[in-house]
Amino acid sequence: MSALFDVIASMLFGGTLFMIVLTANDIASENQSTYNGDMMVQEMLTSTAQLVEGEFRNMGFGVPEHDRTVTYADSTAINFLSDLNRDGNIDTIKYSLGGTNELLDTQNEMDRFLKRKVNAGQIMNVGAVTTFKLTYHTRDGELLPLPVPSDRLTEIHVVEVTMEVQNPYAPYRDAAMVRSGERNALYSSSLWQQTRLASQNSRR
């Protein structure tokens, strides 16, 4: 009888150990996927943020002092003037956020393009983001309404940019490990927020 108990106990112990090993492997796999995802979104965000920050800081370069720099401003779109090529010709630069229906071929349902257009040129996709939000402040710190009324565009002194990037593809999680309200894949996220992005050429 004791031998039978020993066999049963061994089976229970072995089964428990096996489940622990499987769970540990799943956790290790999730951690590795999260680490790889974090590295990827950091690289994606850095390249897009550098372009946005550089151009926003130089908005108004070469524009006559009493002319307005920003010609349109809303929560996900902005049009502004700047001499991009330093050739004396003023360019119109437009940034806008595309819809999620434009990136249906990616696994991440929140992906959308950040778009850029210069003058009458083609609209270019400069990066895939999940969030691109703009707010505008006057020199005195007043938060301007959205979209900014045309008669108040000259009051814009600070543009606050919030941008988030997530990886477009991620390993799906085991359904048993997904709790209510959680997403079914291991999406990594990187957030960039510039709260004092004032144009160095703003005198308005």
HUZIKA-V455173 format. One record per residue. N is the residue number from 0. RES is the residue in one small letter. SS is DSSP state (hx for helix, st for strand, lp for the rest). PHI is phi in degrees with one decimal (* if undefined). Layout:
n=N res=RES ss=SS phi=PHI
n=N res=RES ss=SS phi=PHI
This chain:
n=0 res=m ss=lp phi=*
n=1 res=s ss=hx phi=-63.3
n=2 res=a ss=hx phi=-64.6
n=3 res=l ss=hx phi=-64.1
n=4 res=f ss=hx phi=-61.4
n=5 res=d ss=hx phi=-62.8
n=6 res=v ss=hx phi=-64.9
n=7 res=i ss=hx phi=-62.3
n=8 res=a ss=hx phi=-62.2
n=9 res=s ss=hx phi=-64.2
n=10 res=m ss=hx phi=-65.1
n=11 res=l ss=hx phi=-63.4
n=12 res=f ss=hx phi=-64.6
n=13 res=g ss=hx phi=-63.9
n=14 res=g ss=hx phi=-64.5
n=15 res=t ss=hx phi=-63.4
n=16 res=l ss=hx phi=-62.6
n=17 res=f ss=hx phi=-63.1
n=18 res=m ss=hx phi=-65.3
n=19 res=i ss=hx phi=-63.1
n=20 res=v ss=hx phi=-63.0
n=21 res=l ss=hx phi=-62.5
n=22 res=t ss=hx phi=-63.7
n=23 res=a ss=hx phi=-62.2
n=24 res=n ss=hx phi=-64.7
n=25 res=d ss=hx phi=-63.3
n=26 res=i ss=hx phi=-64.9
n=27 res=a ss=hx phi=-63.0
n=28 res=s ss=hx phi=-65.2
n=29 res=e ss=hx phi=-63.4
n=30 res=n ss=hx phi=-63.1
n=31 res=q ss=hx phi=-66.4
n=32 res=s ss=hx phi=-64.4
n=33 res=t ss=hx phi=-64.8
n=34 res=y ss=hx phi=-62.3
n=35 res=n ss=hx phi=-63.1
n=36 res=g ss=hx phi=-64.3
n=37 res=d ss=hx phi=-61.5
n=38 res=m ss=hx phi=-63.2
n=39 res=m ss=hx phi=-66.3
n=40 res=v ss=hx phi=-70.1
n=41 res=q ss=hx phi=-62.8
n=42 res=e ss=hx phi=-67.4
n=43 res=m ss=hx phi=-62.6
n=44 res=l ss=hx phi=-69.3
n=45 res=t ss=hx phi=-60.0
n=46 res=s ss=hx phi=-65.2
n=47 res=t ss=hx phi=-71.3
n=48 res=a ss=hx phi=-65.3
n=49 res=q ss=hx phi=-63.4
n=50 res=l ss=hx phi=-66.0
n=51 res=v ss=hx phi=-62.0
n=52 res=e ss=hx phi=-63.2
n=53 res=g ss=hx phi=-62.8
n=54 res=e ss=hx phi=-74.8
n=55 res=f ss=hx phi=-66.0
n=56 res=r ss=hx phi=-68.7
n=57 res=n ss=lp phi=-101.9
n=58 res=m ss=lp phi=-61.8
n=59 res=g ss=lp phi=93.2
n=60 res=f ss=lp phi=-64.2
n=61 res=g ss=lp phi=83.9
n=62 res=v ss=lp phi=-82.6
n=63 res=p ss=lp phi=-51.7
n=64 res=e ss=lp phi=-55.2
n=65 res=h ss=lp phi=-97.2
n=66 res=d ss=lp phi=-91.6
n=67 res=r ss=lp phi=-76.7
n=68 res=t ss=lp phi=-88.3
n=69 res=v ss=st phi=-98.2
n=70 res=t ss=st phi=-105.7
n=71 res=y ss=st phi=-157.7
n=72 res=a ss=st phi=-149.4
n=73 res=d ss=lp phi=-139.6
n=74 res=s ss=lp phi=-68.6
n=75 res=t ss=lp phi=-130.0
n=76 res=a ss=st phi=-152.7
n=77 res=i ss=st phi=-151.3
n=78 res=n ss=st phi=-119.7
n=79 res=f ss=st phi=-144.8
n=80 res=l ss=st phi=-107.5
n=81 res=s ss=st phi=-170.0
n=82 res=d ss=lp phi=-90.9
n=83 res=l ss=lp phi=-63.6
n=84 res=n ss=lp phi=-95.0
n=85 res=r ss=lp phi=55.3
n=86 res=d ss=lp phi=-111.2
n=87 res=g ss=lp phi=87.8
n=88 res=n ss=lp phi=-100.5
n=89 res=i ss=lp phi=-81.7
n=90 res=d ss=st phi=-103.1
n=91 res=t ss=st phi=-106.1
n=92 res=i ss=st phi=-111.1
n=93 res=k ss=st phi=-123.2
n=94 res=y ss=st phi=-115.7
n=95 res=s ss=st phi=-152.7
n=96 res=l ss=st phi=-105.0
n=97 res=g ss=lp phi=-79.7
n=98 res=g ss=lp phi=-92.6
n=99 res=t ss=hx phi=-68.2
n=100 res=n ss=hx phi=-72.7
n=101 res=e ss=hx phi=-84.7
n=102 res=l ss=hx phi=-126.1
n=103 res=l ss=lp phi=-71.5
n=104 res=d ss=lp phi=-83.4
n=105 res=t ss=lp phi=-99.0
n=106 res=q ss=lp phi=-69.3
n=107 res=n ss=lp phi=-77.4
n=108 res=e ss=lp phi=-73.0
n=109 res=m ss=lp phi=-96.5
n=110 res=d ss=lp phi=-65.6
n=111 res=r ss=st phi=-154.4
n=112 res=f ss=st phi=-84.1
n=113 res=l ss=st phi=-93.5
n=114 res=k ss=st phi=-106.9
n=115 res=r ss=st phi=-138.4
n=116 res=k ss=st phi=-137.3
n=117 res=v ss=st phi=-116.0
n=118 res=n ss=lp phi=54.6
n=119 res=a ss=lp phi=-97.3
n=120 res=g ss=lp phi=-71.9
n=121 res=q ss=lp phi=-72.7
n=122 res=i ss=lp phi=-74.9
n=123 res=m ss=st phi=-110.7
n=124 res=n ss=st phi=-89.1
n=125 res=v ss=st phi=-96.0
n=126 res=g ss=st phi=170.9
n=127 res=a ss=st phi=-102.5
n=128 res=v ss=st phi=-132.0
n=129 res=t ss=lp phi=-107.7
n=130 res=t ss=st phi=-142.3
n=131 res=f ss=st phi=-146.6
n=132 res=k ss=st phi=-127.4
n=133 res=l ss=st phi=-122.5
n=134 res=t ss=st phi=-132.9
n=135 res=y ss=st phi=-132.1
n=136 res=h ss=st phi=-129.8
n=137 res=t ss=lp phi=-81.2
n=138 res=r ss=lp phi=-61.0
n=139 res=d ss=lp phi=-87.3
n=140 res=g ss=lp phi=91.9
n=141 res=e ss=lp phi=-69.8
n=142 res=l ss=st phi=-81.0
n=143 res=l ss=lp phi=-83.0
n=144 res=p ss=lp phi=-69.8
n=145 res=l ss=lp phi=-118.4
n=146 res=p ss=lp phi=-63.5
n=147 res=v ss=lp phi=-67.0
n=148 res=p ss=lp phi=-57.4
n=149 res=s ss=hx phi=-58.8
n=150 res=d ss=hx phi=-81.2
n=151 res=r ss=hx phi=-119.1
n=152 res=l ss=hx phi=-60.8
n=153 res=t ss=hx phi=-70.7
n=154 res=e ss=hx phi=-84.9
n=155 res=i ss=lp phi=-66.1
n=156 res=h ss=lp phi=-120.6
n=157 res=v ss=st phi=-126.8
n=158 res=v ss=st phi=-109.9
n=159 res=e ss=st phi=-99.8
n=160 res=v ss=st phi=-115.4
n=161 res=t ss=st phi=-121.9
n=162 res=m ss=st phi=-135.8
n=163 res=e ss=st phi=-127.2
n=164 res=v ss=st phi=-126.1
n=165 res=q ss=st phi=-123.7
n=166 res=n ss=lp phi=-70.5
n=167 res=p ss=lp phi=-71.8
n=168 res=y ss=lp phi=-131.8
n=169 res=a ss=lp phi=-152.7
n=170 res=p ss=lp phi=-65.9
n=171 res=y ss=st phi=-71.2
n=172 res=r ss=lp phi=-89.9
n=173 res=d ss=lp phi=-61.4
n=174 res=a ss=hx phi=-56.2
n=175 res=a ss=hx phi=-69.9
n=176 res=m ss=hx phi=-97.5
n=177 res=v ss=lp phi=-92.9
n=178 res=r ss=lp phi=-87.8
n=179 res=s ss=lp phi=-58.1
n=180 res=g ss=lp phi=90.2
n=181 res=e ss=lp phi=-88.8
n=182 res=r ss=lp phi=-82.4
n=183 res=n ss=lp phi=-89.7
n=184 res=a ss=st phi=-138.0
n=185 res=l ss=lp phi=-89.0
n=186 res=y ss=lp phi=-78.1
n=187 res=s ss=lp phi=-89.4
n=188 res=s ss=st phi=-136.7
n=189 res=s ss=st phi=-134.4
n=190 res=l ss=st phi=-112.5
n=191 res=w ss=st phi=-124.3
n=192 res=q ss=st phi=-132.6
n=193 res=q ss=st phi=-113.1
n=194 res=t ss=st phi=-93.3
n=195 res=r ss=st phi=-130.7
n=196 res=l ss=st phi=-87.9
n=197 res=a ss=st phi=-96.2
n=198 res=s ss=lp phi=-64.4
n=199 res=q ss=lp phi=-70.7
n=200 res=n ss=lp phi=-103.6
n=201 res=s ss=lp phi=-78.0
n=202 res=r ss=lp phi=-124.3
n=203 res=r ss=lp phi=-102.2
